[in-house]
């Protein structure tokens, strides 16, 4: 049953509206002041309120404004009942948070139509809010489940790897002829690699599960310092001539979770190297600029490239375009989730034809160094 609250300092006005609504399947309450209305809604929250414009102490507009300052009444529809039909009055009513108005003398058809419309709108808002809360809860439960499963998988794998290392040590001491047998030696040396791959995959799952959360301190740092640290991790590839970097001379400052943002660049650079195709050396160019309130960055390479038809699909989890390469298919999905958590985006640039080019942006908070 819908709940309707009538607020008017004149008893006759309240009785007129109550008489019109008496055949409605509604629970109706009436109060004679804005102050009393504010007290009533603390215990009894209506689905719609009718508030008279001209009242002593607190006017209808002032009452509406005080109600809308409280988050719990953000979607409560309020209709102002007024004898004034001038633009200034209506503008003030809407600015205060009213969703509609009813002119005096109150006409039955108009009153019922606007009340029913307001209630339908509120119910729609309530359904959307409930759905949103359910989705957020399901998302959190899924993240918690992924984290739990990954953690519970990781512990026994780490334990098994440790036991195997102990086994190898004892085998070398007690049965060196078995350990040094060429066929057995090769087989035994493969097993630690399998443990490493499994742990890497579990860590990748954990990173993806946590990618949508800002878990570190938000810091204002130079993007150049983040990239410098990340690129140092590819020092071996640079020494081998596998990769060459071209970097900008100036970097913007960004407010971010430094660990997460580093992970973004690690994944993107790692992908450029992994999917360089037949190139002996892949060239990676990174660019950046500040545009309005956004920091914009791009990373491009001269590798095999990615078909434009896969531009959206590659950011979904467990998608691998090249099955010949080892990987989980979670890297770009993790990047997208991290940027989304920073209120940013990442896209594949469909215009770039000489390899792959990714465009990113997120809110800019400082000046360029």
C-alpha positions, 0 to 999 in steps of 0.5 A, a space after each residue: 500500500 502506497 504511503 502519502 504524506 500531506 503537509 498543509 497548515 490549513 485544515 480545509 486544504 488537507 481535508 479536500 486532498 484527503 477526500 480526493 484520495 480516500 478511494 485510493 488504496 493508500 495509507 494517508 497521513 496529514 500534518 500541519 507544518 514543515 517542522 512536523 513533517 520533518 519529525 514524521 518522516 523520521 519514523 514513517 517514510 512516505 512514497 510521495 509528499 504533498 507540501 503546501 507552498 505558503 506555510 508559516 515558519 518553514 515554507 514548502 520550499 524550505 521544507 523540501 530543501 531540508 528533506 533533500 539534504 538528507 541522502 535517504 530522501 534523495 528519491 522521495 518525490 515531493 509535489 508542491 501545492 501552490 496558488 502561484 503559477 509564476 516561473 520564479 516560484 516553480 523554479 525555486 520549487 524544482 531547485 529545492 528538489 520538488 519533482 512536480 507541482 499542483 495548482 490550487 484549487 486542487 483538481 481531482 484528475 490532475 492530483 491523482 495523475 501526478 501522484 500516481 506518476 510520482 509513485 511510479 517513478 519512485 518505484 522505478 528508482 527503488 527497483 534500480 537501486 535494489 538491482 544496483 545493490 544486488 549487483 554490487 553484492 554479487 560482484 563483491 561475493 565473486 571477488 571474495 570467492 576468487 580470492 579465497 579459491 586462489 589462496 586455497 589453491 596457492 597454499 598446497 602448491 607452495 607446500 608441494 613445491 617445498 616438499 619436492 625441493 626437499 625430495 631433490 636434496 635428499 635424492 642427491 644425497 642418498 641416491 646420486 646415481 638416480 638424480 644424475 641419470 640423464 633421463 631422470 635428470 631431465 624429468 625431475 628438472 621439468 617439475 619445478 617449472 610446472 609448479 612455477 607456472 601454476 603459481 604464476 597462474 594463481 597469482 594472475 587470478 588473484 591480481 584480476 580479482 583485486 584489480 577493481 579495488 584501490 588497495 594502496 594509498 592514493 598518491 600524487 606521483 610523476 608518471 615518469 617515475 612509475 614508468 622508470 621503475 617498470 622499464 627497469 624490470 625489462 633490463 634483460 630484454 633491453 640488453 638482449 636487444 629484444 626491445 627498444 623504448 621511445 619515451 616522452 621528455 615530460 610526464 604528467 603527475 597523476 593521483 593513483 594507486 602506484 602498485 596498481 598503475 605499475 601493473 598496468 604498464 607491466 602488462 602492456 609492455 610485456 604484451 608488446 614484447 611477447 607478441 612481437 611476432 618475427 621481429 628480433 627487436 620490438 620498438 615500444 613508443 609511449 606518449 602522454 598529454 594533458 587534455 582538460 581534466 584528463 591525463 591521456 597516454 598511449 603505448 604503441 609497438 610495431 609488432 603483429 598488431 590486433 585486428 580491429 574486430 577484436 578491439 572489445 573482446 581482448 579486454 574480457 577475461 580468459 581471451 587469448 588471440 594467439 594460442 601458441 603463446 603461453 598466458 592466462 588471457 587475463 592481462 588486458 582484462 586486469 588492466 581494464 579493471 584497474 583503470 576503471 577503478 581509477 575512473 579511467 578507460 583503455 581502448 585499442 586504437 583502430 586507426 593504428 595500422 603498424 602494430 598495436 596502439 592502446 589509448 588510456 586516460 584517467 583524471 588529471 590532478 596536477 601539472 606536467 613536470 
